[in-house]
């Protein structure tokens, strides 16, 4: 268990602000990195490959000398026509962290390792974890039950324990992590990083609409619906956003959208994890990370006192 050396510079808290479709952009990434956690975004949040390159240049120009590293998410799937072009840019620009989803490919891993980068891969079950490990990824993002976006259904305790039994790389835990004490709990379970998405949607710098942010603040764990109806892959969505789009959560359609259709759907059908229950405000990213650090420190102190 370890954090790769190339990702340790400037890291003040073992947290990754997850790459969120239509939500993560340069402002969120820069503020997260400058505050001491890893900020990330999906390359597809920019409409073109050239636009993606421009975002990379902007982010690099705005990072302070002691900032934490940043990362980019690539969808490694045949339905992503930009994968090769975007990956070429990532290699040329030497992106420190590449996060792959919907496919772990040895060629992608080798290309990133070729310039000294690190690859973390999303998995939702043990079978996917074994395949990604065979592809040589540096870390596995365990998307456990209750996570936002394309989530799994396995309990995080079970998932961490089983994956750790055969995998020696970095483990990143995702699923309902919203506070500094959640980060401490993830580390106690055996993870090396906490992966936070929903908590960062409700920040000043996220690209989410204010109504989306307010909906997260107002929602509890019971306001999250797990369904494959939106994208063909099971994911967690805010129930109120489904209703606002005329979708009855009690009578969900069964259909699969292609990537273009899915992109349109996610603009109005909003994703969030069950961790929304702990989100009560919309701070700046810097304020949030400072709070997380304080909560993390206090949680560690409480644990130490209980052990005595």
Buried (B, 14 or more C-beta within 10 A) or exposed (E): EEBBEEBEEBBBBBBBBBBBBBBBBBBBBBBBBBBBBBBBBBBBBBEEBEEBBEBBEBBBEBBEEEBBBBBBBBBBEEEBEBBEBBBEBBBEBEBBBBBBBBBBBEEBBEBBBEEEBBBBBBBBBBEBBBBBBEBBBBBBBBBBBBBBBBBBEBEBEEBBEBBBEEBEBBBBBBBBBBBBBBBBBBBEBBBBBBBBBBBBBBBBBBBBBEEBBEBBEEBEEEBBBBBBBBBBBBBBBBBBBBEBEEBEBEEBEEEEBEBEBBBEBBEEBBBBBBBBBBBEEBBEBBBBBBBBBEBBEEBBEEEEEEEE
